[in-house]
Structure formats: C-alpha cells, structure tokens
Amino acid sequence: MTTVSLLDVSGYLPENAVPADYFERFADPSDITSNAMFKAPKFRRHIAPGETPADMAERAVAPLLERHGREVLRDIDILIVHTQLPETGIVGNGGEVAARLGIAPEWLIDLHNGGCAAFIHAMKLARQIMVSTSARAALVVTVQNAAGQIFTQEQVRAKPQAAIPGDGAGAGLLVKSDSSPILDLETRHLPEFAGQMTVIADPPRRYWEAGTGQMHVGFTDSKIAKVLQRGNRIVPEVVHTVCQRLAMASQDLDLLVTNQPNRAFLRNWRDALQLPRERHPDTFDECGNLFAAGIPITFDHAVREGRVRPGDTVMFAGFAHAGDFAGAAAVRWGGR
C-alpha cells in the first residue's frame, strides 16, 4: 500500500491579541455563567478589518513554502480548504485560495463539515485520494475567521460564548513518502447530532434572511451538558481505536494534539488517555478556541518549542460541533 506522510505543518495567527477584559467590559450580568464551556482564555487573536479567508490561508501556507520552496506547489494535485465562515457565497473559498497560490489542482475540495476536527477529516480524504490515484501531494488548509467578525458584534459580544473563539489558520503538506508516515486514522460521523449546533438570532430568522438580530450559536443548559458528555467520550474512543490497531497503549503516545475548545475538555481527555500535561500541548490561553485551525497551529507550536522529536508517535484528535463528527490520526513524526 502506498505510504502517505504528513511532511510538515504551519500556522498563522493575526497580530491583534485581544485580552479577556475586552469581553468583560460588555458582559451581561444576566448571562454570567460558571459553566466550564465558557471559561475564557487570557487571550485570543482577531482578524484585521478586511482580512479574508484567502489572506489567512496564504499567510498560513507561507512558512511551508519558505521551508520547502515554492516549487513544492507544482506537485499539489489536491487542495482541501475548510473555512469556518466562508465569505464567497455558494462556491466557498477554495478556488480563491488556489488562485492566490497559483495552482490548479485536479482535486479542489471545500470541506464544509468536520468542524473543529476538519484537519483530520481532510487528512483522511487526502490520503485516500493519494492512495487510489496518481496524485502526488496534498495541501490542507483550515481557516477560523469567525471570532473577530461574529463574536464582536454588539449583540453578541456580551454573551459568555463570545470570549472563547480566536482567529487563525493552519496548513498541512501531505506527500507520497515514508518520511513522516500516517500510521492510521479513525473518523466517525454521528449524523443524529448534526442538527444540534444551531445558529440563531433574536428575532428569529434563517441565517441568510435580512433582519435586525445578529447571529450567534444557540446554546442552552441542556445542550451544553450533552456536548460536554459527548466530547468527553468520543475523543478518547477514537484515540483508543487507533491505538488498538497500532498495538500500543494510549499512555505510550509521545504527543497528543487535539482541538482546543476549553480547559475542561483538555483536562478530561488527558486524564482519560492517561497522559501527562507535558505530552498534550495547550494553546488555549494564548489563542482561545481556534476551531479547525487549532490542531495544525498547536502542533506547529509544539514542533517549534522542541516538544516533539523525529520518530515520535503523534496522535491528532478532536470532535466537531455538538458531537456529530470525531477523528483521530496517528503519525510517526519525521522531523522538520
């Protein structure tokens, strides 16, 4: 079977670092909550006015091109782009990203599902295409651009949920080689929960209809409790499944890189997988919840900080939305 490697990752964070007290100024006392879902990070980044998903994607890919040369783009047959808040109606932002990079890949996919675990979802799609076709290399780009646009709106910024998200973009380069092999992947769709992550406004309207109410995520106490329960369960489940197929114990993983939703999930996942804190990189207090960009950005930080060595087994894992998708991917890291 053809071996596919995650050769490298990179990330981009906007310059504007926003402290927690920005949201505290606007907090509605009637909305104050002690729920673990909404314990705010110290900082998060917000995109600049006018900054587009294509801008963010180009900046996330730039370090890859610096390290591997722009000629690597000639081999990109697959481009998979996930954008949290697509700004190009109907078609998504993948085509614009390709144009910015000067490529015309045979496989150009706007991946609208997968949520916070979209990087793993895209890895699996890219590997399958490469294994079954003549495609040589894939570029995966995940963009989170909702924090500075949705959660700073006047009617939304007072809500507890507004202080959690941060903006950023991540990128991964996959190639046919055994230099940094993807050892195994597990993805699970749970479509019965797909409709539970809702976007609402007051007065009620559909997201594409004009109206005075600003859109935000619809959370209730019951929904929060269910999401916490599912997230605590399904992420360790997919990690254990991959570990079992690799005949290894979860506590023997050298690094666990997850999406970064909140401190409660991060702690609970470490405990469930019996891993010490130092083997589970955490960017939450610096960046907030980066959604689908969280995994590549957090791993990029870990590599640059020297927390992963060539030959280490790295597990990427996460879940999406209200628990309608979860994934895990193990990589034997080849070094940078």
LOBA-617020 format. One record per residue (C-alpha): residue in three letters; x, y, z. Coordinates in nm, 4 decimals, always signed. Layout:
N
<node "ALA",<X,Y,Z>>
...
# end
This chain:
336
<node "MET",<+0.0000,+0.0000,+0.0000>>
<node "THR",<+0.1228,+0.3498,-0.0835>>
<node "THR",<+0.2519,+0.5341,+0.2219>>
<node "VAL",<+0.1391,+0.8928,+0.2728>>
<node "SER",<+0.3241,+1.1270,+0.5070>>
<node "LEU",<+0.2302,+1.4448,+0.6863>>
<node "LEU",<+0.5508,+1.6120,+0.5812>>
<node "ASP",<+0.5044,+1.9441,+0.7596>>
<node "VAL",<+0.2547,+2.1834,+0.9168>>
<node "SER",<+0.2434,+2.5583,+0.9641>>
<node "GLY",<+0.0145,+2.8197,+1.1112>>
<node "TYR",<-0.0831,+3.1830,+1.1062>>
<node "LEU",<-0.2169,+3.3988,+1.3890>>
<node "PRO",<-0.3413,+3.7547,+1.3322>>
<node "GLU",<-0.1474,+4.0291,+1.5088>>
<node "ASN",<-0.4417,+4.1604,+1.7120>>
<node "ALA",<-0.4219,+3.9878,+2.0528>>
<node "VAL",<-0.7411,+4.0578,+2.2473>>
<node "PRO",<-0.7368,+4.0168,+2.6288>>
<node "ALA",<-1.0257,+3.8745,+2.8270>>
<node "ASP",<-1.1137,+4.2135,+2.9757>>
<node "TYR",<-1.2336,+4.3295,+2.6327>>
<node "PHE",<-1.5345,+4.0997,+2.6761>>
<node "GLU",<-1.5677,+4.1622,+3.0495>>
<node "ARG",<-1.6497,+4.5267,+2.9717>>
<node "PHE",<-1.9569,+4.4202,+2.7777>>
<node "ALA",<-2.0650,+4.1169,+2.9820>>
<node "ASP",<-2.4354,+4.0966,+3.0597>>
<node "PRO",<-2.4763,+4.0118,+3.4320>>
<node "SER",<-2.7826,+3.8027,+3.3467>>
<node "ASP",<-2.5691,+3.5870,+3.1163>>
<node "ILE",<-2.2755,+3.5268,+3.3516>>
<node "THR",<-2.2140,+3.1540,+3.3845>>
<node "SER",<-1.9798,+2.9272,+3.5761>>
<node "ASN",<-2.0114,+2.6578,+3.3098>>
<node "ALA",<-1.6782,+2.5048,+3.2078>>
<node "MET",<-1.7671,+2.5506,+2.8390>>
<node "PHE",<-1.7315,+2.9274,+2.8773>>
<node "LYS",<-1.4264,+2.9769,+3.0988>>
<node "ALA",<-1.2500,+3.2441,+2.8968>>
<node "PRO",<-0.8866,+3.2203,+2.7843>>
<node "LYS",<-0.6465,+3.5003,+2.8747>>
<node "PHE",<-0.6061,+3.5997,+2.5089>>
<node "ARG",<-0.7356,+3.5267,+2.1628>>
<node "ARG",<-0.6495,+3.6725,+1.8198>>
<node "HIS",<-0.8928,+3.8620,+1.5982>>
<node "ILE",<-0.8535,+3.9099,+1.2259>>
<node "ALA",<-0.7933,+4.2575,+1.0901>>
<node "PRO",<-1.0732,+4.4544,+0.9218>>
<node "GLY",<-1.0965,+4.3432,+0.5602>>
<node "GLU",<-0.8806,+4.0323,+0.6123>>
<node "THR",<-1.0215,+3.7470,+0.4044>>
<node "PRO",<-1.0028,+3.3672,+0.4291>>
<node "ALA",<-0.7734,+3.3679,+0.1255>>
<node "ASP",<-0.5428,+3.6182,+0.3006>>
<node "MET",<-0.5292,+3.3938,+0.6055>>
<node "ALA",<-0.4717,+3.0796,+0.4000>>
<node "GLU",<-0.1882,+3.2410,+0.2062>>
<node "ARG",<-0.0212,+3.3505,+0.5308>>
<node "ALA",<-0.0628,+3.0050,+0.6864>>
<node "VAL",<+0.0968,+2.8340,+0.3848>>
<node "ALA",<+0.3871,+3.0833,+0.3598>>
<node "PRO",<+0.6119,+2.9091,+0.6195>>
<node "LEU",<+0.5744,+2.5795,+0.4308>>
<node "LEU",<+0.6925,+2.7475,+0.1133>>
<node "GLU",<+0.9842,+2.9086,+0.2956>>
<node "ARG",<+1.0997,+2.5710,+0.4241>>
<node "HIS",<+1.0307,+2.3571,+0.1167>>
<node "GLY",<+1.0461,+2.6105,-0.1675>>
<node "ARG",<+0.7658,+2.7375,-0.3866>>
<node "GLU",<+0.8396,+2.4590,-0.6337>>
<node "VAL",<+0.6544,+2.2247,-0.3959>>
<node "LEU",<+0.3330,+2.3827,-0.5264>>
<node "ARG",<+0.3944,+2.2189,-0.8659>>
<node "ASP",<+0.3222,+1.8805,-0.7074>>
<node "ILE",<-0.0041,+1.9796,-0.5366>>
<node "ASP",<-0.2764,+1.7729,-0.7013>>
<node "ILE",<-0.5139,+1.8033,-0.4032>>
<node "LEU",<-0.6213,+2.1182,-0.2207>>
<node "ILE",<-0.8681,+2.0813,+0.0660>>
<node "VAL",<-0.9862,+2.4015,+0.2331>>
<node "HIS",<-1.2092,+2.4282,+0.5387>>
<node "THR",<-1.3322,+2.7792,+0.6248>>
<node "GLN",<-1.5354,+2.8355,+0.9382>>
<node "LEU",<-1.7093,+3.1417,+0.7911>>
<node "PRO",<-1.6944,+3.1227,+0.4090>>
<node "GLU",<-1.7046,+3.4688,+0.2588>>
<node "THR",<-1.7603,+3.3638,-0.1011>>
<node "GLY",<-2.1239,+3.2650,-0.1348>>
<node "ILE",<-2.2277,+2.9379,-0.2987>>
<node "VAL",<-1.8787,+2.8157,-0.4017>>
<node "GLY",<-1.6738,+2.8637,-0.0836>>
<node "ASN",<-1.3179,+2.9958,-0.0658>>
<node "GLY",<-1.1152,+2.7023,-0.2026>>
<node "GLY",<-1.0952,+2.8389,-0.5564>>
<node "GLU",<-0.9733,+3.1768,-0.4353>>
<node "VAL",<-0.7068,+3.0091,-0.2212>>
<node "ALA",<-0.5879,+2.8075,-0.5217>>
<node "ALA",<-0.5690,+3.1245,-0.7325>>
<node "ARG",<-0.3649,+3.3013,-0.4650>>
<node "LEU",<-0.1185,+3.0128,-0.4599>>
<node "GLY",<-0.1066,+2.9938,-0.8398>>
<node "ILE",<-0.2178,+2.6308,-0.8583>>
<node "ALA",<-0.4968,+2.4454,-1.0382>>
<node "PRO",<-0.5194,+2.1093,-0.8582>>
<node "GLU",<-0.7182,+1.8213,-1.0037>>
<node "TRP",<-0.8863,+1.7753,-0.6649>>
<node "LEU",<-1.0140,+2.1028,-0.5147>>
<node "ILE",<-1.2445,+2.0459,-0.2185>>
<node "ASP",<-1.4248,+2.2952,+0.0028>>
<node "LEU",<-1.4758,+2.0855,+0.3159>>
<node "HIS",<-1.7718,+2.2357,+0.4966>>
<node "ASN",<-1.8184,+1.9664,+0.7604>>
<node "GLY",<-1.5687,+1.8240,+1.0057>>
<node "GLY",<-1.5768,+2.1374,+1.2219>>
<node "CYS",<-1.3016,+2.1513,+1.4829>>
<node "ALA",<-1.1735,+1.8126,+1.3614>>
<node "ALA",<-1.1723,+1.9104,+0.9924>>
<node "PHE",<-0.7927,+1.8849,+0.9708>>
<node "ILE",<-0.8155,+1.5117,+1.0473>>
<node "HIS",<-1.1114,+1.4703,+0.8142>>
<node "ALA",<-0.9095,+1.6374,+0.5368>>
<node "MET",<-0.6036,+1.4199,+0.6108>>
<node "LYS",<-0.8141,+1.1090,+0.5639>>
<node "LEU",<-0.9669,+1.2333,+0.2384>>
<node "ALA",<-0.6286,+1.3405,+0.1023>>
<node "ARG",<-0.4625,+1.0108,+0.1924>>
<node "GLN",<-0.7405,+0.8085,+0.0323>>
<node "ILE",<-0.7189,+1.0088,-0.2897>>
<node "MET",<-0.3397,+0.9744,-0.2978>>
<node "VAL",<-0.3502,+0.6017,-0.2318>>
<node "SER",<-0.6064,+0.5373,-0.5039>>
<node "THR",<-0.4859,+0.7797,-0.7751>>
<node "SER",<-0.1668,+0.9200,-0.9220>>
<node "ALA",<-0.1947,+1.2369,-0.7087>>
<node "ARG",<+0.1488,+1.3280,-0.5704>>
<node "ALA",<+0.0862,+1.5765,-0.2903>>
<node "ALA",<-0.1940,+1.7456,-0.0994>>
<node "LEU",<-0.2274,+2.0773,+0.0766>>
<node "VAL",<-0.4790,+2.1033,+0.3609>>
<node "VAL",<-0.5785,+2.4484,+0.4863>>
<node "THR",<-0.8103,+2.5185,+0.7807>>
<node "VAL",<-0.9285,+2.8742,+0.8445>>
<node "GLN",<-1.1043,+3.0038,+1.1570>>
<node "ASN",<-1.2241,+3.3578,+1.0911>>
<node "ALA",<-1.5436,+3.3877,+1.2967>>
<node "ALA",<-1.4061,+3.5267,+1.6237>>
<node "GLY",<-1.3351,+3.8811,+1.5144>>
<node "GLN",<-1.6425,+3.9009,+1.2900>>
<node "ILE",<-1.9278,+3.7130,+1.4611>>
<node "PHE",<-1.8350,+3.7302,+1.8277>>
<node "THR",<-1.7510,+4.1003,+1.8445>>
<node "GLN",<-2.0903,+4.2126,+1.7155>>
<node "GLU",<-2.2721,+4.4467,+1.9516>>
<node "GLN",<-2.5496,+4.1986,+2.0340>>
<node "VAL",<-2.3133,+3.9010,+2.0659>>
<node "ARG",<-2.0007,+4.0241,+2.2473>>
<node "ALA",<-2.1818,+4.0386,+2.5832>>
<node "LYS",<-2.2587,+3.6650,+2.5757>>
<node "PRO",<-2.0295,+3.4206,+2.7620>>
<node "GLN",<-1.9623,+3.2301,+2.4393>>
<node "ALA",<-1.8094,+3.5399,+2.2737>>
<node "ALA",<-1.4838,+3.5330,+2.4722>>
<node "ILE",<-1.3903,+3.1765,+2.3754>>
<node "PRO",<-1.3114,+3.1754,+1.9993>>
<node "GLY",<-0.9928,+3.3065,+1.8416>>
<node "ASP",<-0.8943,+3.3505,+1.4784>>
<node "GLY",<-0.6120,+3.1770,+1.2921>>
<node "ALA",<-0.5296,+2.9432,+1.0060>>
<node "GLY",<-0.3323,+2.6212,+0.9762>>
<node "ALA",<-0.1857,+2.4248,+0.6871>>
<node "GLY",<-0.0535,+2.0755,+0.6329>>
<node "LEU",<+0.1538,+1.9294,+0.3480>>
<node "LEU",<+0.0962,+1.5618,+0.2654>>
<node "VAL",<+0.3156,+1.3692,+0.0216>>
<node "LYS",<+0.3675,+1.0159,-0.1013>>
<node "SER",<+0.6670,+0.9057,+0.1061>>
<node "ASP",<+0.7567,+0.7202,+0.4239>>
<node "SER",<+0.9403,+1.0137,+0.5819>>
<node "SER",<+0.6641,+1.1061,+0.8299>>
<node "PRO",<+0.4033,+0.8362,+0.7740>>
<node "ILE",<+0.0382,+0.8483,+0.8659>>
<node "LEU",<+0.0109,+0.5229,+1.0571>>
<node "ASP",<-0.3660,+0.5005,+1.0892>>
<node "LEU",<-0.6811,+0.7132,+1.1016>>
<node "GLU",<-1.0259,+0.6746,+1.2502>>
<node "THR",<-1.3187,+0.9025,+1.1682>>
<node "ARG",<-1.6763,+0.8721,+1.2858>>
<node "HIS",<-1.9832,+1.0594,+1.1690>>
<node "LEU",<-2.2721,+1.0759,+1.4154>>
<node "PRO",<-2.5383,+1.2385,+1.1972>>
<node "GLU",<-2.8075,+1.2152,+1.4629>>
<node "PHE",<-2.6374,+1.5121,+1.6327>>
<node "ALA",<-2.5748,+1.7174,+1.3183>>
<node "GLY",<-2.8714,+1.9475,+1.3663>>
<node "GLN",<-2.7933,+2.0347,+1.7250>>
<node "MET",<-2.5345,+2.3067,+1.6558>>
<node "THR",<-2.7691,+2.5877,+1.5625>>
<node "VAL",<-2.7185,+2.9497,+1.4635>>
<node "ILE",<-2.9888,+3.1800,+1.5955>>
<node "ALA",<-3.0908,+3.5439,+1.6137>>
<node "ASP",<-3.3453,+3.7488,+1.8029>>
<node "PRO",<-3.5989,+3.7994,+1.6492>>
<node "PRO",<-3.5748,+3.4560,+1.4867>>
<node "ARG",<-3.4788,+3.4284,+1.1198>>
<node "ARG",<-3.2897,+3.1997,+0.8876>>
<node "TYR",<-2.9217,+3.2832,+0.8589>>
<node "TRP",<-2.9494,+3.4131,+0.5024>>
<node "GLU",<-3.2518,+3.6320,+0.5635>>
<node "ALA",<-3.2199,+4.0034,+0.6362>>
<node "GLY",<-3.3037,+4.1137,+0.9896>>
<node "THR",<-3.2050,+4.3186,+1.2891>>
<node "GLY",<-3.0911,+4.0363,+1.5165>>
<node "GLN",<-2.7223,+3.9399,+1.4990>>
<node "MET",<-2.6384,+3.5722,+1.4596>>
<node "HIS",<-2.4753,+3.3636,+1.7325>>
<node "VAL",<-2.4548,+2.9995,+1.8389>>
<node "GLY",<-2.7670,+2.8757,+2.0135>>
<node "PHE",<-2.6664,+2.7258,+2.3485>>
<node "THR",<-2.8971,+2.6022,+2.6237>>
<node "ASP",<-2.8003,+2.4425,+2.9558>>
<node "SER",<-2.9296,+2.1084,+2.8313>>
<node "LYS",<-2.7369,+2.1315,+2.5040>>
<node "ILE",<-2.4144,+2.2305,+2.6824>>
<node "ALA",<-2.4413,+1.9307,+2.9158>>
<node "LYS",<-2.4903,+1.6940,+2.6224>>
<node "VAL",<-2.1982,+1.8394,+2.4252>>
<node "LEU",<-1.9677,+1.8082,+2.7267>>
<node "GLN",<-2.0737,+1.4472,+2.7766>>
<node "ARG",<-2.0264,+1.3532,+2.4110>>
<node "GLY",<-1.6955,+1.5328,+2.3713>>
<node "ASN",<-1.5520,+1.3728,+2.6845>>
<node "ARG",<-1.6448,+1.0309,+2.5472>>
<node "ILE",<-1.5914,+1.0304,+2.1714>>
<node "VAL",<-1.2419,+1.1787,+2.1526>>
<node "PRO",<-1.0839,+0.9134,+2.3805>>
<node "GLU",<-1.2841,+0.6491,+2.1937>>
<node "VAL",<-1.1363,+0.7308,+1.8523>>
<node "VAL",<-0.7859,+0.7612,+2.0013>>
<node "HIS",<-0.8158,+0.4210,+2.1704>>
<node "THR",<-0.9406,+0.2675,+1.8442>>
<node "VAL",<-0.6329,+0.3875,+1.6555>>
<node "CYS",<-0.4016,+0.2800,+1.9379>>
<node "GLN",<-0.5531,-0.0682,+1.9438>>
<node "ARG",<-0.4941,-0.1106,+1.5723>>
<node "LEU",<-0.1335,+0.0005,+1.6234>>
<node "ALA",<-0.0951,-0.2408,+1.9190>>
<node "MET",<+0.0035,+0.0355,+2.1584>>
<node "ALA",<-0.1389,+0.1872,+2.4760>>
<node "SER",<-0.2580,+0.5470,+2.4784>>
<node "GLN",<-0.0166,+0.6314,+2.7606>>
<node "ASP",<+0.2714,+0.5381,+2.5293>>
<node "LEU",<+0.1912,+0.8172,+2.2839>>
<node "ASP",<+0.4695,+1.0721,+2.2653>>
<node "LEU",<+0.2346,+1.3614,+2.1905>>
<node "LEU",<-0.1408,+1.4171,+2.1811>>
<node "VAL",<-0.2559,+1.7156,+1.9739>>
<node "THR",<-0.6256,+1.7974,+1.9992>>
<node "ASN",<-0.8549,+2.0788,+1.9065>>
<node "GLN",<-0.8624,+2.3396,+2.1840>>
<node "PRO",<-1.2253,+2.4009,+2.2878>>
<node "ASN",<-1.1835,+2.4739,+2.6591>>
<node "ARG",<-0.9804,+2.3758,+2.9645>>
<node "ALA",<-1.2316,+2.1152,+3.0810>>
<node "PHE",<-1.2093,+1.9071,+2.7646>>
<node "LEU",<-0.8306,+1.9330,+2.7550>>
<node "ARG",<-0.8007,+1.8091,+3.1150>>
<node "ASN",<-1.0579,+1.5327,+3.0725>>
<node "TRP",<-0.9004,+1.3995,+2.7527>>
<node "ARG",<-0.5556,+1.3854,+2.9157>>
<node "ASP",<-0.6983,+1.2003,+3.2145>>
<node "ALA",<-0.8957,+0.9533,+3.0025>>
<node "LEU",<-0.5879,+0.8717,+2.7934>>
<node "GLN",<-0.3524,+0.8650,+3.0949>>
<node "LEU",<-0.1146,+1.1219,+2.9546>>
<node "PRO",<+0.0793,+1.3846,+3.1487>>
<node "ARG",<+0.0215,+1.7520,+3.0731>>
<node "GLU",<+0.3610,+1.7927,+2.9054>>
<node "ARG",<+0.2605,+1.5467,+2.6316>>
<node "HIS",<-0.0584,+1.7361,+2.5466>>
<node "PRO",<+0.0237,+2.0813,+2.4047>>
<node "ASP",<-0.2194,+2.3533,+2.5069>>
<node "THR",<-0.2605,+2.6818,+2.3181>>
<node "PHE",<-0.5998,+2.7714,+2.4661>>
<node "ASP",<-0.4920,+3.0564,+2.6942>>
<node "GLU",<-0.2827,+3.2143,+2.4199>>
<node "CYS",<-0.5182,+3.1648,+2.1252>>
<node "GLY",<-0.8613,+3.0630,+2.2508>>
<node "ASN",<-1.0651,+2.8066,+2.0614>>
<node "LEU",<-0.9228,+2.8058,+1.7095>>
<node "PHE",<-1.1788,+2.5558,+1.5830>>
<node "ALA",<-1.0384,+2.3614,+1.2831>>
<node "ALA",<-0.7152,+2.5637,+1.2844>>
<node "GLY",<-0.6367,+2.4506,+1.6397>>
<node "ILE",<-0.4725,+2.1166,+1.5583>>
<node "PRO",<-0.2170,+2.2345,+1.2969>>
<node "ILE",<-0.1375,+2.5569,+1.4872>>
<node "THR",<-0.0911,+2.3738,+1.8175>>
<node "PHE",<+0.1303,+2.1097,+1.6578>>
<node "ASP",<+0.3340,+2.3778,+1.4815>>
<node "HIS",<+0.3900,+2.5429,+1.8214>>
<node "ALA",<+0.4973,+2.2094,+1.9716>>
<node "VAL",<+0.7482,+2.1473,+1.6917>>
<node "ARG",<+0.8964,+2.4948,+1.7220>>
<node "GLU",<+0.9228,+2.4551,+2.1008>>
<node "GLY",<+1.1127,+2.1261,+2.0639>>
<node "ARG",<+0.8402,+1.9176,+2.2270>>
<node "VAL",<+0.8393,+1.6511,+1.9553>>
<node "ARG",<+1.1362,+1.4602,+1.8142>>
<node "PRO",<+1.1886,+1.2622,+1.4931>>
<node "GLY",<+1.0469,+0.9139,+1.5405>>
<node "ASP",<+0.7859,+1.0207,+1.7976>>
<node "THR",<+0.4323,+0.8903,+1.7617>>
<node "VAL",<+0.1948,+1.1854,+1.7493>>
<node "MET",<-0.1806,+1.1448,+1.7823>>
<node "PHE",<-0.4081,+1.4128,+1.6391>>
<node "ALA",<-0.7649,+1.4003,+1.7718>>
<node "GLY",<-1.0778,+1.6078,+1.8048>>
<node "PHE",<-1.4520,+1.6352,+1.7667>>
<node "ALA",<-1.6860,+1.8751,+1.5916>>
<node "HIS",<-1.9921,+2.0872,+1.6614>>
<node "ALA",<-2.2346,+1.9205,+1.9042>>
<node "GLY",<-2.0607,+1.5853,+1.8572>>
<node "ASP",<-2.1590,+1.4901,+1.5009>>
<node "PHE",<-1.8014,+1.4048,+1.3977>>
<node "ALA",<-1.4859,+1.2808,+1.5673>>
<node "GLY",<-1.1496,+1.1766,+1.4332>>
<node "ALA",<-0.8016,+1.0616,+1.5288>>
<node "ALA",<-0.4865,+1.0183,+1.3213>>
<node "ALA",<-0.1514,+0.8768,+1.4280>>
<node "VAL",<+0.1700,+0.9969,+1.2622>>
<node "ARG",<+0.5280,+0.8865,+1.3151>>
<node "TRP",<+0.6823,+1.2303,+1.3001>>
<node "GLY",<+0.9814,+1.2547,+1.0714>>
<node "GLY",<+1.1116,+1.5879,+1.1990>>
<node "ARG",<+1.1329,+1.9258,+1.0368>>
# end
